[in-house]
Amino acid sequence: MSIWEKLAGAATGMVRGGPIGAFLGGNQEQDGQAEDQVAFTVGVIVLGAKMAKADGVVTEDEVNAFKEVFKIPAGEMKNVAQIFNLAKKDVTGYEVYAEQLASMLKGNRALLQDVLEGLFHIAKADKVLHPREVEFLGQVAMRFGIPETEFSYIKVRHEIVTKRNPYDVLGVNASISSDELRSHYRRLVLENHPDKLMARGVPKEFVAIATEKVSAINEAYGQIAKERGI
């Protein structure tokens, strides 16, 4: 069964008002990874829709970015739209979904970071990272158990600026030695490789998030390496 067939069942539960945990818990045939995939998918749909509404209006760019992240097959758009349209009516209630997602994925902190990366991707789609969207994302990060410092590093990678501080993108201090920097860079690339994401429960439809993240990491390291001559 594909992620989209699983999502169809989730959409039905959502329309009936059931929280994420209810309709995931009801499927006893799913293995751990499949459950993670559905939780990840539904979590990003609901939180993405509510975040898009955070600045008061859901733009076409944000909807298109949402489709880009999900790589939604044409035949499955109805199932996804059913959840998205219900969730985007207002911002209220996002805290419950964030907390439920964090609870279900407890112990899989990397996967929660992947969700946050996907939300940032949608938020910046209209070329404006609105303060209310940043505030929304910060609240979600807090409920995910992501420290404020780590959140700031993730935010930097997605800011709409012409020049970002490469050290902030990599999440390190400028005083780091070149050897330590090289090791840190290699670890980041390894941890965020698309194959690694899928191994920890992220469906293949979300590789765009990993590709974008690794690109930013490579660009930042390349800039520092050039400056240091390493």
Secondary structure, DSSP 8 states (H G I E B T S, - for coil): --HHHHHHHHHHHHHTT--HHHHHHT-TT--HHHHHHHHHHHHHHHHHHHHHTTTS---HHHHHHHHHHHT--GGGHHHHHHHHHHHTT-STTHHHHHHHHHHHTTT-HHHHHHHHHHHHHHHGGGS---HHHHHHHHHHHHHHT--HHHHHHHHHHH---S---HHHHHT--TT--HHHHHHHHHHHHHHTSHHHHHHTT--GGGHHHHHHHHHHHHHHHHHHHHHHT-
